[in-house]
Amino acid sequence: MNRSREARAEFSAIPAGDFFRLYGEALVAARSGDRAQAERLMSQIRSRHGSAVSSQYAAIQAQLGQIDQAFAELDNAVAAKDSGLIYLRSDPIFDPIRGDPRYAPLLRKLHFP
């Protein structure tokens, strides 16, 4: 909705270090074009959660416009059986990758309708 300031305020109400705060702040940074901050936050998430949340890394990469990295993370998500993949078809956060020729085959691989 392009309301970064309000989103930052909401995420700041979540305890520091909480996954949802880190993820939300990383998305806001990515959407705001602050690649360094988004990558710093992804690094913090990675140190705590490893590959278990690869679909969230993919979402952040997609928002950064790093489409190849987003698909690499989605491959990691498939290998890790990341439950976040259930949002791949419906969450608008993945809109930046939907036009890529790798998107439809990935949905088929996951047996999405």
Secondary structure, 3 states (H helix, E strand, C coil): CCCHHHHHHHHHCCCCCCHHHHHHHHHHHHHCCCHHHHHHHHHHHHHHHHHHHHHHHHHHHHHHCCHHHHHHHHHHHHHHCCHHHHHCCCCHHHHHHCCCCCHHHHHHHCCCC
